[in-house]
Amino acid sequence: MITPDKIIYSNRRTFSLEIDEWGKLTVRAPKKATKKEIEQVIVEKQRWILTKQQVAINNQPTEYEFDGTDEFFFLGKQYPMLFSTEIQGIVFDGERFFVHSKLSSSIQKAMTKWYKEKALKIATFLTDKYTDKLGIKHSRVKITSAKTRWGSCSSKKNININWRLVLAPLQVMEYVVAHEVAHLRYMDHSAKFWLTVQELQPSYKTYKKWLKDNHNLLNF
């Protein structure tokens, strides 16, 4: 019997099963659903659950092994990395990364944290810039780790941006943020929506194509 990692009860009439990027199962159930009813749904969907969990496991990144010669992407360019005991954490001087020697065995985790922090700063700056230009409001900016989605705009006016976009040229993140900010005005992909994206990022078509053609470069 598969045990769900989380059960969420709400005012809904049907059951819903979700498998996240780590293979964890979430069951969304009606408030009055019994344990037996939930177990029955899981049994009926067991094959689907196991298939989705295996896909998630297969997509898990392997631990990065740094050999001292690798270079790391940041805003579309690659930079070398040097270890040092003279600095704290990770420092980028515009030409290279300096990383404290104690992080050498966990460089993937440390760099991911650094990338997320930079992504949040850049995405927040761009969101503020674009919403000010349109004269509209947003709630907050959040960074995500989605595997197949670069950005989204929620009904609560939250702008969600994938941190891996900091690996791409800055204009790519500008396009994605402009796309999501435009959704604050138009929750569709109408002609007016794309005109709004173009108003915010005139060359968006170039970087939309870049993302489509080069998304595989943004794996880390």
MOGI-V865310 format. One record per backbone hydrogen bond with DSSP energy under -0.5 kcal/mol. CO is the residue of the C=O (numbers start at 1). NH is the residue of the N-H. Records with the same first field share a line. If there is no record, write none. Layout:
BEGIN
CO->NH / NH
END
This chain:
BEGIN
2->4
6->27
7->9
8->29
10->12 / 31
16->28
18->20 / 26
20->23
24->20
25->5 / 6
26->18 / 28
27->8 / 29
28->16
29->10
30->33
34->38
35->39
36->40
37->41
38->42
39->43
40->44
41->45
43->46
45->49
46->50
47->51
48->52
49->53
50->54
51->55
52->56
53->57
54->58
55->59
57->60
64->66
70->81
72->79
74->77
75->170
77->74
79->72
80->97
82->99
84->101
89->100
91->98
95->80
96->93
97->82
98->91
99->84
100->103
101->104
103->106
104->107
106->110
107->111
108->112
109->113
110->114
111->115
112->116
113->117
114->118
115->119
116->120
117->121
118->122
119->123
120->124
121->125
122->126
123->127
124->128
125->129
126->130
127->131
128->132
129->133
130->134
131->135 / 136
140->159
142->161
144->163
150->162
152->160
154->157
157->139
158->154 / 160
159->142 / 161
160->152
161->144
162->165
163->166
164->167
165->168
166->75
167->76
169->172 / 173
170->174
171->175
172->176
173->177
174->178
175->179
176->180
177->181
178->182
179->183
181->184
182->185 / 186
186->188
190->194
191->195
192->196
193->197
194->198
195->199
196->200
197->201
201->204
203->206 / 207
204->208
205->209
206->210
207->211
208->212
209->213
210->214
211->215
214->217
215->218
216->219
END
